[in-house]
């Protein structure tokens, strides 16, 4: 099959046409991939930063966002049949540890992530356990179904923070940050503020529901947010950037007793004043990883079917899989926001 692989311990990927097609085990489902999405994690892998170098095995098929059609099922699969249009939860687990058995399988101790720890979906076929398959509602188009994974991250972050009738600050309006703005609006947030260094993304954040979007390099914006929120600061911080400066600024703008949900991945350990910004402020800090299995999937399906989410301006480009270099560079250079590749 055709596939993109991490061919060496350095930048870039390689396109191959002779990768062996995966063979499903008894409880596995083989999916013929139609469209895939490129995300921030894929950028880390492409650029081969410190996080990627310490985590990604060379030779792996990358990618974890996709929609496709079931091609074949293992002998013990009982819930699905070939021909069904599906996506899948990318975190796989044996469902045996404490978290798996108590509703938090997304942070199971034995979690393996497709495209990171095991072969992913930047290929004509991907194999996933039956339990991970998510049938896609007929009303959800392929280009949206291909990016359910990152949309789920945004939904998980917003729902974990409890944004309804709250003032919300989103630091970093990259792909998932922009999704968080539209999700927060749909979830009943009060006023939404956003920060980003890119003026185009700030403008889009406002179109999606933010009342104001600030350049974090400009002085005074933190005080402006504080003044707008009773002189105390935002009720909720959604940190989506993985930038140390955004983390510090976000907590500065958060009110005492506020809630901070952190999704952004930092490239390396960063210094942070926990005493002043967390402990003495009495903040609640939530580390958010992936999507809840499968509560988040039900939530985002309902939000999509409600028509309240605005994603058309976020999904900006589509390329063929063979144009993978152009597709990745379009995302990395900021020329596009959410980039999708057509596989077949």
Secondary structure, DSSP 4 states (H G I P E B T S, - for coil): --EEE--SSSS--EEES-PPPP---TTEEEEEEEEEEE-HHHHHHHHT-HHHHHHPPTT-B---EEEEEEEEE-TT--S--TT-EEEE-SEE--S-SHHHHTT-GGG-TT-EEBTTTB--SSBSEEEEEGGGEEEPPTTS-HHHHTTHHHHHHHHHHHHHHT-BTS-EEEE--SHHHHHHHHHHHHTTBS-EEEE-S-HHHHHHHHHHT-SEEE-TTSTTHHHHHHHHTTTT-EEEEEE-S--HHHHHHHHHHEEEEEEEEE-PPPSS-----HIIIIITTT-EEEE--S--TTHHHHHHHHHHHHT----TTTEEEEEEGGGHHHHHHHHHTTS-SEEEEE--
